[in-house]
Amino acid sequence: MDRLIFIQTGMGTDVHGQNITKASVRAVKNAIHNNSMPGIKAALPENSLDNMKVNVKLAVPYDHDQIKYAEVEEAIPYGEVNVEVHDGGMRTTSGIVLEDKDDKNDQMYIVIASVEVGY
């Protein structure tokens, strides 16, 4: 990315089911769903959202190898998306195991996302 225009952060949690992809997608959506970039097209080459580059950085506590990158990328509606995974986030107790929610244990996963937009 040559020019960075916008950065937003978010947090996502999977309380039951120990699904790190679900927590990651929720973190990305949390980062992007509470803001608007009305001038973004004018800042991009050829005024096209197709020329937007998006770097997603995820701080993930566990199961890095279980992340389904395509699902995380789909949370970003425009541009070329790159996903990086770093150690971080949190794994903590949910306080209960709910078998009907596919819990394997009482752990919940918390992921932090940084979404960088530019070109």
C-alpha positions in Angstrom: 0.0 0.0 0.0 1.5 3.3 -1.1 -0.9 5.7 0.6 -2.7 5.0 3.8 -6.0 6.9 4.1 -8.0 5.4 6.9 -7.6 3.1 9.9 -10.3 1.7 12.1 -10.2 -1.0 14.9 -12.7 -3.4 16.1 -13.2 -6.4 18.4 -15.0 -9.7 17.8 -15.9 -12.5 20.1 -17.1 -16.1 19.7 -18.5 -16.9 23.2 -19.6 -20.4 22.3 -18.2 -22.8 19.8 -14.5 -21.8 19.8 -14.7 -20.6 16.2 -11.7 -18.3 15.6 -13.0 -17.4 12.1 -16.3 -16.2 13.5 -14.6 -14.1 16.1 -12.3 -12.7 13.3 -15.1 -11.8 11.0 -17.0 -10.1 13.8 -13.9 -8.0 14.7 -13.6 -6.8 11.1 -17.3 -6.0 10.8 -17.1 -4.2 14.2 -14.3 -2.1 12.8 -16.0 -1.1 9.5 -19.7 -1.0 10.4 -19.8 2.2 12.4 -18.2 4.6 10.0 -18.5 6.0 6.5 -15.9 7.2 4.1 -17.8 9.6 1.8 -14.7 11.0 0.1 -12.9 7.7 -0.4 -13.7 7.4 -4.2 -12.2 10.8 -4.9 -9.0 9.8 -3.1 -8.6 6.5 -5.0 -6.9 6.2 -8.4 -9.5 6.5 -11.2 -12.1 7.3 -8.5 -12.7 3.5 -8.3 -13.4 1.4 -5.2 -11.8 -1.5 -7.2 -8.4 0.3 -6.7 -8.8 0.4 -2.9 -6.3 -1.8 -0.9 -7.3 -3.0 2.5 -4.9 -4.5 5.0 -6.6 -6.4 7.8 -4.5 -7.2 10.8 -5.9 -9.6 13.3 -4.7 -10.2 16.9 -5.7 -13.8 17.5 -5.2 -15.8 20.7 -5.4 -19.3 19.5 -6.1 -21.6 16.5 -4.3 -19.4 13.9 -4.2 -22.4 11.5 -8.1 -22.6 11.7 -8.8 -19.2 10.3 -10.7 -19.3 7.0 -9.1 -16.3 5.3 -11.7 -16.2 2.5 -14.5 -15.7 5.1 -12.5 -12.8 6.7 -11.8 -11.2 3.3 -15.5 -11.4 2.4 -16.3 -9.1 5.3 -14.7 -6.3 3.3 -17.0 -5.3 0.5 -14.6 -3.5 -1.9 -11.0 -3.6 -3.1 -8.1 -5.9 -2.8 -7.9 -7.4 0.7 -4.8 -8.7 2.5 -5.2 -10.5 5.9 -2.3 -10.7 8.4 -2.6 -12.7 11.6 -0.6 -11.9 14.7 -0.4 -13.3 18.3 -2.8 -11.4 20.6 -6.4 -11.1 21.5 -7.6 -13.2 24.4 -8.9 -16.6 25.3 -10.9 -16.7 28.5 -13.7 -18.6 30.1 -17.3 -18.1 29.1 -18.3 -19.7 32.4 -20.4 -22.4 30.9 -20.3 -25.2 28.3 -23.3 -25.3 26.0 -23.4 -28.4 23.9 -26.2 -27.1 21.8 -23.9 -24.2 20.7 -21.2 -26.7 19.7 -19.0 -25.9 22.7 -16.0 -28.2 23.0 -15.0 -26.5 26.3 -15.9 -23.3 28.2 -13.5 -21.1 26.3 -14.4 -17.9 24.4 -12.2 -16.3 21.8 -11.7 -12.5 21.5 -10.0 -11.1 18.4 -8.9 -7.5 17.8 -8.8 -6.2 14.2 -7.1 -3.2 12.6 -8.5 -2.4 9.1 -6.2 -0.1 7.0 -7.6 1.4 3.8 -5.6 3.1 1.1 -4.1 2.4 -2.3 
